[in-house]
Amino acid sequence: MRKSRFTEEQILGVLREAEAGTAARDLCRRHGISRETFYRWKSKYGGMDVNEARRRESCRPIRAEHA
């Protein structure tokens, strides 16, 4: 699996900007991401804080080993 260009902290920062009222189109242009990526992040990380996102990512390798 390809490693993301963005850390969880950066992703959550983009989502916080969206919650503050910045348009998705402007955020995507500013951060160099597609709208599909933005909405994928929103569905995956929406409502999380940094600690929850790190916990989720740290559990992923364990799940992959048992699959």
C-alpha positions as CSV (number, residue, x, y, z in Angstrom):
1,M,0.0,0.0,0.0
2,R,1.3,3.5,-0.9
3,K,2.3,5.8,1.9
4,S,0.3,9.0,2.0
5,R,1.9,12.4,1.2
6,F,0.0,13.8,4.2
7,T,0.2,13.0,7.9
8,E,-2.9,12.5,10.0
9,E,-2.3,15.9,11.5
10,Q,-2.2,17.6,8.1
11,I,-5.4,15.8,7.0
12,L,-7.2,16.8,10.2
13,G,-6.0,20.4,9.7
14,V,-7.5,20.5,6.2
15,L,-10.8,19.1,7.6
16,R,-10.8,21.7,10.4
17,E,-10.4,24.4,7.8
18,A,-13.5,23.0,6.0
19,E,-15.4,23.0,9.3
20,A,-14.5,26.7,9.8
21,G,-16.3,27.5,6.6
22,T,-13.7,27.4,3.8
23,A,-15.1,26.0,0.6
24,A,-14.0,22.5,-0.4
25,R,-12.9,23.7,-3.8
26,D,-10.6,26.3,-2.3
27,L,-9.1,23.8,0.1
28,C,-8.4,21.3,-2.6
29,R,-6.7,23.9,-4.7
30,R,-4.6,25.3,-1.9
31,H,-3.4,21.9,-0.6
32,G,-3.1,20.2,-4.0
33,I,-5.6,17.4,-3.5
34,S,-8.6,16.3,-5.6
35,R,-12.2,16.7,-4.4
36,E,-12.5,12.9,-4.2
37,T,-9.5,12.8,-1.8
38,F,-11.1,15.5,0.3
39,Y,-14.4,13.7,0.6
40,R,-12.6,10.4,1.2
41,W,-10.7,12.0,4.1
42,K,-13.9,13.6,5.4
43,S,-15.6,10.2,5.5
44,K,-12.6,8.5,7.1
45,Y,-11.4,11.1,9.5
46,G,-14.4,13.4,10.0
47,G,-15.1,14.2,13.7
48,M,-11.8,12.7,14.9
49,D,-9.1,14.4,16.8
50,V,-5.3,13.7,16.3
51,N,-5.1,11.0,19.0
52,E,-8.0,9.0,17.6
53,A,-6.5,9.2,14.1
54,R,-3.1,7.9,15.4
55,R,-4.8,5.1,17.3
56,R,-6.7,4.1,14.1
57,E,-3.5,4.1,12.0
58,S,-1.5,2.2,14.7
59,C,-4.2,-0.6,14.6
60,R,-4.1,-1.0,10.8
61,P,-0.9,-3.2,10.5
62,I,-2.3,-5.6,13.1
63,R,-5.6,-6.0,11.2
64,A,-3.7,-6.5,7.9
65,E,-1.6,-9.3,9.4
66,H,-4.7,-11.2,10.5
67,A,-6.6,-10.8,7.3
